[in-house]
Amino acid sequence: MPNLRSRLREWVQRSVGAAERVDAVVVKTTRYLRLSMVALVIGLGVAILYEYSNSRPTGSDSGSCWQPSISAYYYTPVQLFFVGALVAIGVSLIALKGSTELEDVFLNFAGILAPVVAFGRADAEFRWPMRTYPHRHDEPGAQHQ
Protein backbone atom coordinates (compact mmCIF):
# COMPACT_ATOMS: atom_id res chain seq x y z
CA MET A 1 0.00 0.00 0.00
CA PRO A 2 1.59 3.25 -1.07
CA ASN A 3 2.02 5.90 1.55
CA LEU A 4 0.66 9.41 1.31
CA ARG A 5 3.94 10.89 0.06
CA SER A 6 4.22 8.53 -2.90
CA ARG A 7 0.54 8.98 -3.81
CA LEU A 8 0.98 12.75 -3.68
CA ARG A 9 4.09 12.54 -5.87
CA GLU A 10 2.22 10.45 -8.43
CA TRP A 11 -0.68 12.91 -8.44
CA VAL A 12 1.67 15.87 -8.94
CA GLN A 13 3.48 14.10 -11.78
CA ARG A 14 0.19 13.34 -13.51
CA SER A 15 -1.00 16.94 -12.97
CA VAL A 16 2.16 18.51 -14.31
CA GLY A 17 2.06 16.40 -17.44
CA ALA A 18 4.76 14.86 -19.54
CA ALA A 19 6.22 18.19 -20.65
CA GLU A 20 7.85 19.08 -17.33
CA ARG A 21 9.16 17.16 -14.39
CA VAL A 22 8.26 18.07 -10.83
CA ASP A 23 11.79 19.32 -10.16
CA ALA A 24 11.60 21.71 -13.12
CA VAL A 25 8.31 23.11 -11.83
CA VAL A 26 9.78 23.67 -8.37
CA VAL A 27 12.81 25.45 -9.86
CA LYS A 28 10.59 27.66 -12.03
CA THR A 29 8.29 28.51 -9.14
CA THR A 30 11.21 29.43 -6.89
CA ARG A 31 12.79 31.49 -9.65
CA TYR A 32 9.56 33.41 -10.33
CA LEU A 33 9.01 33.98 -6.62
CA ARG A 34 12.51 35.43 -6.22
CA LEU A 35 12.16 37.57 -9.35
CA SER A 36 8.87 38.97 -8.09
CA MET A 37 10.55 39.91 -4.81
CA VAL A 38 13.30 41.72 -6.75
CA ALA A 39 10.64 43.53 -8.80
CA LEU A 40 8.83 44.60 -5.61
CA VAL A 41 12.05 45.93 -4.06
CA ILE A 42 12.87 47.86 -7.25
CA GLY A 43 9.31 49.22 -7.35
CA LEU A 44 9.57 50.28 -3.72
CA GLY A 45 12.84 52.07 -4.44
CA VAL A 46 11.33 53.83 -7.45
CA ALA A 47 8.30 54.93 -5.41
CA ILE A 48 10.52 56.33 -2.65
CA LEU A 49 12.77 58.13 -5.16
CA TYR A 50 9.69 59.56 -6.90
CA GLU A 51 8.36 60.85 -3.60
CA TYR A 52 11.78 62.26 -2.71
CA SER A 53 11.86 64.17 -5.99
CA ASN A 54 8.39 65.60 -5.28
CA SER A 55 9.12 66.50 -1.65
CA ARG A 56 10.79 69.84 -2.35
CA PRO A 57 8.73 72.95 -1.80
CA THR A 58 7.71 74.67 -5.02
CA GLY A 59 10.51 76.85 -6.39
CA SER A 60 13.14 75.68 -3.92
CA ASP A 61 16.31 73.68 -4.43
CA SER A 62 16.54 72.72 -0.78
CA GLY A 63 14.19 71.01 1.59
CA SER A 64 14.31 67.50 0.23
CA CYS A 65 12.90 65.04 2.67
CA TRP A 66 14.44 61.61 3.19
CA GLN A 67 12.53 59.92 5.95
CA PRO A 68 14.59 58.87 9.01
CA SER A 69 13.18 55.32 8.99
CA ILE A 70 11.60 53.07 6.41
CA SER A 71 8.37 52.85 8.40
CA ALA A 72 8.06 56.66 8.22
CA TYR A 73 7.18 56.27 4.53
CA TYR A 74 3.82 55.04 5.81
CA TYR A 75 2.89 58.73 6.13
CA THR A 76 3.75 59.62 2.53
CA PRO A 77 1.78 59.16 -0.69
CA VAL A 78 3.74 55.94 -1.33
CA GLN A 79 1.88 54.37 1.60
CA LEU A 80 -0.27 51.95 -0.40
CA PHE A 81 2.57 50.58 -2.51
CA PHE A 82 4.86 50.54 0.53
CA VAL A 83 2.48 48.44 2.64
CA GLY A 84 1.51 46.15 -0.23
CA ALA A 85 5.10 45.54 -1.29
CA LEU A 86 6.34 44.77 2.21
CA VAL A 87 3.47 42.39 2.92
CA ALA A 88 4.03 40.60 -0.42
CA ILE A 89 7.78 40.39 0.27
CA GLY A 90 7.05 39.01 3.75
CA VAL A 91 4.76 36.30 2.38
CA SER A 92 7.36 35.44 -0.28
CA LEU A 93 10.11 35.16 2.31
CA ILE A 94 8.00 32.76 4.35
CA ALA A 95 7.17 30.71 1.25
CA LEU A 96 10.83 30.32 0.28
CA LYS A 97 12.66 27.36 1.71
CA GLY A 98 16.23 27.98 2.82
CA SER A 99 19.15 25.75 1.83
CA THR A 100 19.89 25.07 5.48
CA GLU A 101 17.73 24.97 8.57
CA LEU A 102 19.28 28.20 9.87
CA GLU A 103 18.66 30.00 6.57
CA ASP A 104 15.05 28.83 6.62
CA VAL A 105 14.60 30.17 10.16
CA PHE A 106 16.05 33.55 9.13
CA LEU A 107 13.85 33.71 6.02
CA ASN A 108 10.75 32.97 8.10
CA PHE A 109 11.77 35.53 10.74
CA ALA A 110 12.35 38.21 8.09
CA GLY A 111 9.04 37.31 6.48
CA ILE A 112 7.22 37.77 9.76
CA LEU A 113 8.91 41.11 10.45
CA ALA A 114 8.31 42.65 6.99
CA PRO A 115 4.59 43.32 7.64
CA VAL A 116 5.51 44.59 11.12
CA VAL A 117 7.67 47.24 9.43
CA ALA A 118 4.87 47.97 6.95
CA PHE A 119 2.12 48.41 9.53
CA GLY A 120 4.25 49.61 12.45
CA ARG A 121 3.72 53.31 12.85
CA ALA A 122 6.74 55.51 13.38
CA ASP A 123 6.77 58.09 16.16
CA ALA A 124 5.05 61.41 15.60
CA GLU A 125 8.40 63.15 15.10
CA PHE A 126 8.92 61.11 11.92
CA ARG A 127 5.75 62.31 10.25
CA TRP A 128 5.90 63.82 6.81
CA PRO A 129 6.98 67.43 7.47
CA MET A 130 6.99 68.91 3.97
CA ARG A 131 3.36 68.62 2.90
CA THR A 132 0.02 67.73 4.30
CA TYR A 133 -2.52 65.62 2.52
CA PRO A 134 -6.30 65.86 2.89
CA HIS A 135 -6.68 62.31 4.19
CA ARG A 136 -4.13 62.97 6.97
CA HIS A 137 -5.75 66.05 8.55
CA ASP A 138 -7.49 64.02 11.21
CA GLU A 139 -4.19 62.99 12.83
CA PRO A 140 -2.85 64.96 15.79
CA GLY A 141 -0.33 67.59 14.79
CA ALA A 142 -1.46 67.71 11.15
CA GLN A 143 -1.21 71.14 9.58
CA HIS A 144 -4.22 72.41 7.71
CA GLN A 145 -3.60 74.32 4.49
Phi, psi and chi 1 to 4 in degrees:
 res  aa     phi    psi   chi1   chi2   chi3   chi4
   1 MET       -  121.3 -178.7  170.5  165.4      -
   2 PRO   -70.3  145.2   14.6  -17.7      -      -
   3 ASN   -81.5  175.6   63.1   10.0      -      -
   4 LEU   -62.4  -39.5  179.3   62.2      -      -
   5 ARG   -62.9  -45.0  178.7 -179.6 -107.8  172.4
   6 SER   -70.1  -36.0   62.6      -      -      -
   7 ARG   -65.8  -39.8  -71.6 -168.6  -37.4 -159.8
   8 LEU   -64.9  -41.7 -176.9   60.4      -      -
   9 ARG   -62.1  -42.6 -178.0  174.7  -64.7  -84.1
  10 GLU   -62.9  -42.4  -74.5  176.5   21.8      -
  11 TRP   -62.8  -43.2  176.6   78.3      -      -
  12 VAL   -64.1  -42.6  168.1      -      -      -
  13 GLN   -64.0  -39.4  -73.0  173.7  -13.1      -
  14 ARG   -67.3  -37.6  -79.6 -166.5  -44.1  -97.5
  15 SER   -68.9  -40.2  -60.5      -      -      -
  16 VAL   -68.3  -37.0  169.8      -      -      -
  17 GLY    96.7  177.5      -      -      -      -
  18 ALA   -78.3  -16.8      -      -      -      -
  19 ALA   -69.7  -36.1      -      -      -      -
  20 GLU  -132.6  145.2  -65.9 -175.5  -81.9      -
  21 ARG   -85.7  163.6  -67.9  180.0   18.6  157.8
  22 VAL   -60.6  -40.4  174.6      -      -      -
  23 ASP   -61.8  -39.0  -65.6  -22.3      -      -
  24 ALA   -66.1  -36.8      -      -      -      -
  25 VAL   -66.6  -42.1  171.9      -      -      -
  26 VAL   -63.2  -42.9  170.4      -      -      -
  27 VAL   -63.3  -43.9  168.2      -      -      -
  28 LYS   -64.0  -43.5  -83.7 -173.9  175.2  180.0
  29 THR   -62.3  -45.0  -57.9      -      -      -
  30 THR   -63.4  -41.8  -56.3      -      -      -
  31 ARG   -61.9  -46.6 -178.3  179.3  -58.4  136.2
  32 TYR   -65.7  -36.9  -67.4  148.4      -      -
  33 LEU   -63.9  -44.8 -173.5   61.3      -      -
  34 ARG   -66.9  -39.7  -69.8  176.4 -172.1 -128.0
  35 LEU   -65.1  -37.1  -74.7  173.3      -      -
  36 SER   -66.8  -34.9   67.1      -      -      -
  37 MET   -65.5  -40.9  -73.6  177.1   27.0      -
  38 VAL   -62.4  -43.2  169.2      -      -      -
  39 ALA   -62.3  -39.9      -      -      -      -
  40 LEU   -65.7  -40.6  -74.6  167.8      -      -
  41 VAL   -65.7  -42.3  169.6      -      -      -
  42 ILE   -63.4  -44.0  -70.2  170.7      -      -
  43 GLY   -61.8  -39.0      -      -      -      -
  44 LEU   -64.2  -42.5 -172.4   57.0      -      -
  45 GLY   -63.2  -41.9      -      -      -      -
  46 VAL   -64.1  -42.1  167.5      -      -      -
  47 ALA   -63.0  -41.3      -      -      -      -
  48 ILE   -68.5  -41.9  -71.3  172.1      -      -
  49 LEU   -64.6  -38.1  -72.5  174.1      -      -
  50 TYR   -62.8  -44.6  176.4   76.0      -      -
  51 GLU   -66.4  -37.2 -174.9   54.1   36.1      -
  52 TYR   -61.3  -41.6  170.7   75.4      -      -
  53 SER   -69.4  -25.0   69.3      -      -      -
  54 ASN   -95.2    3.9  -70.6  -27.3      -      -
  55 SER   -87.3   -7.7   66.9      -      -      -
  56 ARG   -77.3  141.5  -63.7  180.0 -178.4 -172.9
  57 PRO   -62.9  150.7  -17.9   26.5      -      -
  58 THR   -57.9  128.4  -52.4      -      -      -
  59 GLY    77.9   15.0      -      -      -      -
  60 SER  -122.3  144.4  173.1      -      -      -
  61 ASP   -93.5  -11.5  -71.0  -24.6      -      -
  62 SER  -110.6  177.9   63.8      -      -      -
  63 GLY    91.4   17.5      -      -      -      -
  64 SER   -65.1  155.0   61.5      -      -      -
  65 CYS  -131.6   87.0 -171.7      -      -      -
  66 TRP   -77.6  137.1  -72.1  111.7      -      -
  67 GLN   -80.4  145.4  -63.5  -60.8  -44.8      -
  68 PRO   -72.4  -17.2   21.8  -29.0      -      -
  69 SER  -143.7  158.7   72.8      -      -      -
  70 ILE   -68.4  -31.8 -167.7  163.4      -      -
  71 SER   -71.7  -15.6   60.3      -      -      -
  72 ALA   -69.8  -18.6      -      -      -      -
  73 TYR   -70.0   -7.1  -77.4   98.1      -      -
  74 TYR   -59.9  -30.1 -178.1   86.6      -      -
  75 TYR   -90.8    8.4  -62.0  103.4      -      -
  76 THR  -107.1  172.8   68.1      -      -      -
  77 PRO   -65.3  -11.8  -27.2   35.8      -      -
  78 VAL   -84.4   10.3  -58.8      -      -      -
  79 GLN   -54.1  -48.6  173.5 -172.7   21.0      -
  80 LEU   -63.9  -45.9  -66.5  176.7      -      -
  81 PHE   -67.4  -39.6 -172.5   82.6      -      -
  82 PHE   -57.8  -51.4  170.9   76.7      -      -
  83 VAL   -65.8  -46.6  170.9      -      -      -
  84 GLY   -61.7  -42.9      -      -      -      -
  85 ALA   -66.4  -44.0      -      -      -      -
  86 LEU   -67.8  -36.1  -76.2  179.2      -      -
  87 VAL   -67.0  -43.5  169.0      -      -      -
  88 ALA   -64.2  -39.9      -      -      -      -
  89 ILE   -64.8  -41.0  -71.4  170.0      -      -
  90 GLY   -61.2  -45.0      -      -      -      -
  91 VAL   -63.4  -40.9  169.2      -      -      -
  92 SER   -64.7  -40.3  -62.0      -      -      -
  93 LEU   -64.2  -37.5  -72.9  170.8      -      -
  94 ILE   -69.5  -36.9  -68.2  171.3      -      -
  95 ALA   -69.9  -29.7      -      -      -      -
  96 LEU   -70.8  142.3  -76.4  175.9      -      -
  97 LYS  -103.3  127.6  175.7   78.4  172.4  135.8
  98 GLY   -74.3  160.1      -      -      -      -
  99 SER   -69.4  -32.4  -34.4      -      -      -
 100 THR  -121.7  168.7   64.5      -      -      -
 101 GLU   -63.9  -39.9 -165.6   65.9   33.2      -
 102 LEU   -65.6  -42.9 -176.6   62.2      -      -
 103 GLU   -62.3  -39.4 -177.8 -177.2    3.9      -
 104 ASP   -64.2  -40.8 -165.7   39.1      -      -
 105 VAL   -62.4  -44.1  167.5      -      -      -
 106 PHE   -66.8  -38.4  -76.7  138.6      -      -
 107 LEU   -63.0  -43.8  -76.6  170.5      -      -
 108 ASN   -65.1  -41.0  -70.1  -20.6      -      -
 109 PHE   -63.5  -45.0 -173.7   65.2      -      -
 110 ALA   -64.6  -37.5      -      -      -      -
 111 GLY   -66.0  -33.2      -      -      -      -
 112 ILE   -73.4  -36.9  -68.8  168.6      -      -
 113 LEU   -79.4  -21.6  -70.8 -178.4      -      -
 114 ALA   -59.7  -47.6      -      -      -      -
 115 PRO   -66.1  -28.4  -22.3   32.6      -      -
 116 VAL   -62.3  -42.4  171.4      -      -      -
 117 VAL   -65.4  -39.2  171.2      -      -      -
 118 ALA   -66.6  -43.8      -      -      -      -
 119 PHE   -96.6  -13.3  -68.0  114.4      -      -
 120 GLY   -71.4  123.9      -      -      -      -
 121 ARG   -85.2  135.1  -62.0  169.9   62.2  111.4
 122 ALA   -74.7  164.4      -      -      -      -
 123 ASP   -62.0  161.9  -66.4  -31.5      -      -
 124 ALA   -60.9  -29.1      -      -      -      -
 125 GLU   -68.7  -15.3   65.1 -169.8   57.9      -
 126 PHE   -92.0    1.4  -68.6  149.2      -      -
 127 ARG   -64.8  155.1  -68.4 -160.1  178.2  160.5
 128 TRP   -57.3  107.7 -170.9 -115.7      -      -
 129 PRO   -87.8  -18.6   30.3  -33.9      -      -
 130 MET   -80.6  -40.4  -60.3  -59.2  -70.0      -
 131 ARG  -136.3  161.5  -57.7 -171.6 -118.3  166.7
 132 THR  -118.0  153.5   55.6      -      -      -
 133 TYR  -123.4  144.3  -59.8   95.4      -      -
 134 PRO   -53.4  -36.9  -21.1   28.3      -      -
 135 HIS   -79.6    0.4   63.2  -75.8      -      -
 136 ARG  -110.6    5.0  -66.5  -75.3  173.5 -133.3
 137 HIS   -70.4  -19.5  -73.1  -54.5      -      -
 138 ASP   -80.8   -5.9   55.5  -23.2      -      -
 139 GLU   -83.7  147.9  -65.8 -176.2   -0.4      -
 140 PRO   -61.3  138.1  -10.7   16.5      -      -
 141 GLY    84.7    1.2      -      -      -      -
 142 ALA   -73.9  138.7      -      -      -      -
 143 GLN   -91.3  133.2  -60.2  172.7   -1.7      -
 144 HIS   -93.7  136.5  -63.6  -80.7      -      -
 145 GLN   -88.6      -  -66.3  178.9  -10.2      -
